Amino acid sequence: MAQRFNMSIVSSAPIGIFDSGIGGLTVARAVKTVLPQEQIIYFGDTAHLPYGDKSTAAIQAYSIKITQLLLDKGCKLILIACNSASAAGYELVKEYVGNKAKVLNVIDPVVDYLREQYPGKTVGLIGTKQTVNSEVYLEKVKALNQNINLQSLATPLLVPLIEEGFCQGEIAERIIAKYLSDPRLQALQAIILGCTHYPLIKTAIQSFYDSKVEVIDSSEIVAQALNSYLGYNNLYRKSPAQPDYFMVSDFTASFESSTKQFFGESIHLELIHLEG
């Protein structure tokens, strides 16, 4: 958080946020709640979801193309609102952007939260195959030297379940219970929702653990970290916010429905095909 912006970046510029689909909307909503004066430009790469099943090279390629699009829109900051893309592409995107904008991911703020709240504790992590297999959380948690026991489990069925609108009901409950019954996810003090889609099933996860395990919602933590960063760099937007702007690489009814649900109004979606 200590690095400051290129002074040519203007505070009135928008914040760019991208994800593979509707999951990043949980982050966008949290950011808008904390920073209502900021303009958000959002890109949902719905043509290529879920990222969690893609190769590292493919995710990096998508991330760079989207990043360029957000730079072309003049964004002062690009938030990778996807754990899979944060794990696979954050360092590459940061290098690509250079000093044109700041790049933030959704993993580091959560790791910082663990350092503050859970030293010496056992914490679970559920996420996509890409996020879990990358071991990025494990490496960062080990680097804290706080004796945190991190237990990770890939839960690949959850993203398509959520994208298809099955966030509640018997089907969702059975799949969630099957995953959370894994021996690795027992005797926890907290569990990380290691995918920005997962806050949409947060209530079901809390119910499984009978509210005795903290369910760490990265969207809220990331929004607060972003707030702190903008304040530290004196980059709060001082003029009234311009309308938020939403783009997708493939139109889906579920994405349109989710944007209306999250933001309480009809949202215009622009279809932008990623080249290549």
C-alpha positions as CSV (number, residue, x, y, z in Angstrom):
1,M,0.0,0.0,0.0
2,A,3.0,2.3,0.3
3,Q,3.6,2.9,-3.4
4,R,2.2,6.1,-4.7
5,F,0.6,6.8,-8.1
6,N,2.1,8.4,-11.1
7,M,1.1,12.0,-10.5
8,S,-0.4,12.3,-14.0
9,I,-3.3,10.0,-12.9
10,V,-6.3,12.2,-12.2
11,S,-8.7,11.5,-9.3
12,S,-11.8,12.1,-11.5
13,A,-10.9,9.1,-13.7
14,P,-13.0,5.9,-13.3
15,I,-12.2,2.6,-11.5
16,G,-12.0,-0.4,-13.9
17,I,-13.1,-3.8,-12.5
18,F,-13.1,-7.1,-14.4
19,D,-14.1,-10.7,-13.8
20,S,-15.0,-13.7,-15.8
21,G,-18.7,-13.2,-15.2
22,I,-21.2,-12.1,-12.5
23,G,-18.9,-12.8,-9.6
24,G,-17.0,-9.6,-9.8
25,L,-20.3,-7.7,-9.5
26,T,-20.2,-8.6,-5.8
27,V,-16.9,-6.6,-5.6
28,A,-18.3,-3.8,-7.7
29,R,-21.4,-3.5,-5.5
30,A,-19.2,-3.5,-2.3
31,V,-16.9,-0.8,-3.9
32,K,-20.0,1.3,-4.8
33,T,-21.3,1.0,-1.3
34,V,-18.1,2.2,0.3
35,L,-17.3,4.7,-2.5
36,P,-20.6,5.9,-4.0
37,Q,-18.9,9.0,-5.6
38,E,-16.6,6.8,-7.8
39,Q,-17.5,5.8,-11.3
40,I,-17.1,2.1,-12.1
41,I,-16.4,0.7,-15.5
42,Y,-17.0,-3.1,-15.4
43,F,-16.0,-5.8,-17.8
44,G,-17.5,-9.3,-17.5
45,D,-15.7,-11.8,-19.7
46,T,-18.8,-14.0,-20.0
47,A,-17.6,-15.5,-23.3
48,H,-14.8,-17.3,-21.5
49,L,-16.2,-18.1,-18.1
50,P,-15.4,-19.8,-15.9
51,Y,-11.7,-18.8,-15.6
52,G,-11.1,-21.4,-13.0
53,D,-11.0,-24.2,-15.6
54,K,-8.7,-22.3,-18.0
55,S,-5.0,-22.5,-18.4
56,T,-2.7,-19.9,-16.8
57,A,-1.7,-18.8,-20.3
58,A,-5.3,-18.3,-21.4
59,I,-6.3,-16.3,-18.3
60,Q,-3.3,-14.1,-18.8
61,A,-4.2,-13.5,-22.4
62,Y,-7.8,-12.5,-21.5
63,S,-6.6,-10.4,-18.6
64,I,-4.2,-8.3,-20.8
65,K,-6.9,-7.7,-23.5
66,I,-9.4,-6.6,-20.9
67,T,-6.8,-4.4,-19.1
68,Q,-6.0,-2.6,-22.4
69,L,-9.7,-2.0,-22.9
70,L,-10.0,-0.5,-19.4
71,L,-6.9,1.6,-20.0
72,D,-8.4,2.9,-23.2
73,K,-11.4,4.0,-21.0
74,G,-9.0,6.1,-19.0
75,C,-9.2,4.1,-15.7
76,K,-7.1,5.3,-12.8
77,L,-7.1,1.9,-11.2
78,I,-7.8,-1.6,-12.4
79,L,-9.1,-4.1,-9.9
80,I,-8.9,-7.7,-10.9
81,A,-12.1,-8.9,-9.3
82,C,-11.4,-12.6,-9.9
83,N,-9.3,-14.9,-7.7
84,S,-8.3,-17.0,-10.7
85,A,-7.1,-14.0,-12.7
86,S,-5.5,-12.5,-9.6
87,A,-3.5,-15.8,-9.1
88,A,-2.6,-16.2,-12.8
89,G,-2.3,-12.7,-14.2
90,Y,-1.7,-10.1,-11.5
91,E,2.0,-9.7,-11.9
92,L,1.8,-9.8,-15.7
93,V,-1.0,-7.2,-15.7
94,K,0.9,-5.0,-13.3
95,E,4.0,-5.1,-15.5
96,Y,1.9,-4.4,-18.6
97,V,0.2,-1.4,-17.1
98,G,3.4,0.2,-15.8
99,N,2.7,3.6,-14.4
100,K,-0.5,4.3,-16.4
101,A,-2.7,3.1,-13.6
102,K,-2.6,1.1,-10.4
103,V,-3.5,-2.6,-10.4
104,L,-5.0,-4.3,-7.4
105,N,-6.1,-7.9,-6.9
106,V,-8.5,-9.6,-4.6
107,I,-6.0,-11.9,-2.8
108,D,-3.6,-9.6,-1.0
109,P,-6.3,-7.8,1.1
110,V,-7.6,-11.1,2.3
111,V,-4.1,-12.3,3.3
112,D,-3.6,-9.0,5.2
113,Y,-6.9,-9.7,7.0
114,L,-5.7,-13.2,8.0
115,R,-2.5,-11.7,9.4
116,E,-4.5,-9.3,11.6
117,Q,-7.3,-11.6,12.7
118,Y,-6.2,-15.3,12.5
119,P,-2.6,-15.8,13.6
120,G,-2.1,-19.3,14.9
121,K,-5.6,-20.4,13.7
122,T,-6.9,-22.9,11.2
123,V,-8.6,-21.3,8.1
124,G,-10.3,-23.0,5.2
125,L,-10.2,-21.8,1.6
126,I,-12.6,-22.8,-1.2
127,G,-12.0,-21.6,-4.8
128,T,-11.6,-22.6,-8.4
129,K,-9.1,-25.2,-9.5
130,Q,-6.9,-22.4,-10.9
131,T,-6.9,-20.5,-7.6
132,V,-6.3,-23.6,-5.4
133,N,-3.8,-25.4,-7.6
134,S,-1.8,-22.2,-8.0
135,E,-1.2,-22.3,-4.2
136,V,-0.9,-18.5,-4.3
137,Y,-2.9,-18.2,-1.0
138,L,-0.8,-20.9,0.6
139,E,2.5,-19.2,-0.4
140,K,1.3,-15.8,0.8
141,V,0.0,-17.1,4.1
142,K,3.3,-19.0,4.7
143,A,5.2,-15.8,4.0
144,L,3.3,-14.1,6.9
145,N,5.1,-16.4,9.4
146,Q,2.0,-16.3,11.6
147,N,1.5,-20.0,12.0
148,I,-1.8,-20.0,10.1
149,N,-2.9,-23.4,9.1
150,L,-4.6,-23.0,5.7
151,Q,-6.7,-25.9,4.4
152,S,-7.7,-25.5,0.7
153,L,-10.3,-27.3,-1.4
154,A,-11.2,-26.7,-5.1
155,T,-14.9,-26.4,-5.6
156,P,-15.3,-26.3,-9.4
157,L,-19.1,-26.9,-9.6
158,L,-20.0,-23.7,-7.6
159,V,-19.3,-21.1,-10.3
160,P,-21.5,-22.7,-13.0
161,L,-24.1,-23.3,-10.4
162,I,-24.1,-19.6,-9.5
163,E,-23.9,-18.4,-13.1
164,E,-27.0,-20.5,-13.8
165,G,-28.9,-18.8,-11.0
166,F,-28.9,-21.8,-8.6
167,C,-27.8,-19.9,-5.5
168,Q,-30.6,-21.2,-3.3
169,G,-32.7,-24.4,-3.0
170,E,-32.0,-28.1,-2.6
171,I,-29.6,-28.4,-5.5
172,A,-27.3,-25.7,-4.2
173,E,-27.5,-26.9,-0.6
174,R,-26.6,-30.5,-1.5
175,I,-23.5,-29.5,-3.6
176,I,-22.4,-27.0,-1.0
177,A,-22.8,-29.6,1.8
178,K,-20.9,-32.2,-0.2
179,Y,-17.9,-29.9,-0.6
180,L,-17.9,-28.5,2.9
181,S,-18.1,-32.0,4.4
182,D,-14.6,-32.7,3.2
183,P,-12.3,-33.5,6.1
184,R,-10.0,-30.6,5.1
185,L,-12.7,-28.1,6.0
186,Q,-13.5,-29.3,9.5
187,A,-12.4,-27.7,12.8
188,L,-12.0,-24.3,11.2
189,Q,-12.1,-20.8,12.8
190,A,-12.8,-19.2,9.4
191,I,-13.3,-20.0,5.8
192,I,-12.3,-17.8,2.8
193,L,-14.6,-17.4,-0.1
194,G,-11.8,-17.6,-2.6
195,C,-13.9,-16.7,-5.6
196,T,-15.9,-13.5,-6.0
197,H,-18.9,-15.6,-7.1
198,Y,-19.2,-17.2,-3.7
199,P,-20.6,-14.3,-1.7
200,L,-23.9,-15.1,-3.6
201,I,-24.0,-18.4,-1.6
202,K,-22.6,-17.0,1.6
203,T,-25.8,-17.5,3.6
204,A,-25.9,-21.2,2.7
205,I,-22.2,-21.6,3.7
206,Q,-22.9,-19.8,7.0
207,S,-25.9,-22.1,7.6
208,F,-23.8,-25.2,7.0
209,Y,-21.4,-24.2,9.7
210,D,-24.3,-23.0,11.9
211,S,-22.7,-19.5,12.0
212,K,-19.8,-20.8,14.2
213,V,-17.2,-20.2,11.5
214,E,-16.5,-16.8,10.1
215,V,-17.2,-16.7,6.4
216,I,-14.6,-14.3,5.0
217,D,-16.2,-12.3,2.2
218,S,-13.4,-10.9,0.0
219,S,-15.6,-8.4,-1.7
220,E,-16.1,-6.4,1.5
221,I,-12.4,-6.6,2.5
222,V,-11.3,-5.6,-1.0
223,A,-13.6,-2.6,-1.1
224,Q,-12.2,-1.4,2.2
225,A,-8.6,-1.9,0.9
226,L,-9.4,0.1,-2.2
227,N,-10.9,2.9,-0.1
228,S,-7.8,3.1,2.0
229,Y,-5.6,3.1,-1.1
230,L,-7.5,5.9,-2.8
231,G,-7.4,7.9,0.4
232,Y,-3.7,7.4,0.9
233,N,-3.0,8.6,-2.6
234,N,-5.4,11.5,-2.5
235,L,-7.3,10.0,-5.4
236,Y,-10.9,10.2,-4.2
237,R,-13.2,11.5,-6.9
238,K,-14.2,15.0,-5.8
239,S,-16.9,15.7,-8.4
240,P,-20.2,13.8,-8.6
241,A,-20.0,10.4,-10.0
242,Q,-20.7,9.8,-13.7
243,P,-22.9,6.8,-14.6
244,D,-21.4,3.4,-14.2
245,Y,-20.6,1.5,-17.3
246,F,-20.9,-2.2,-17.9
247,M,-19.4,-4.3,-20.7
248,V,-19.6,-8.1,-21.4
249,S,-17.9,-10.2,-24.0
250,D,-21.1,-12.3,-24.5
251,F,-24.6,-11.3,-23.6
252,T,-26.3,-13.5,-21.0
253,A,-29.7,-13.1,-19.4
254,S,-28.2,-14.1,-16.0
255,F,-25.6,-11.3,-16.1
256,E,-28.3,-8.7,-17.0
257,S,-30.5,-9.9,-14.2
258,S,-27.7,-9.9,-11.7
259,T,-26.7,-6.3,-12.5
260,K,-30.2,-5.2,-12.0
261,Q,-30.4,-7.1,-8.7
262,F,-27.1,-5.8,-7.4
263,F,-27.4,-2.1,-8.4
264,G,-31.2,-1.7,-8.1
265,E,-31.8,-0.3,-11.5
266,S,-31.8,-1.3,-15.1
267,I,-28.2,-1.4,-16.4
268,H,-27.2,-1.0,-20.0
269,L,-24.8,-3.6,-21.1
270,E,-22.4,-3.0,-24.0
271,L,-21.3,-6.1,-25.9
272,I,-17.5,-6.0,-26.6
273,H,-15.9,-9.0,-28.3
274,L,-12.4,-9.6,-27.3
275,E,-10.2,-10.0,-30.3
276,G,-8.3,-13.2,-30.8
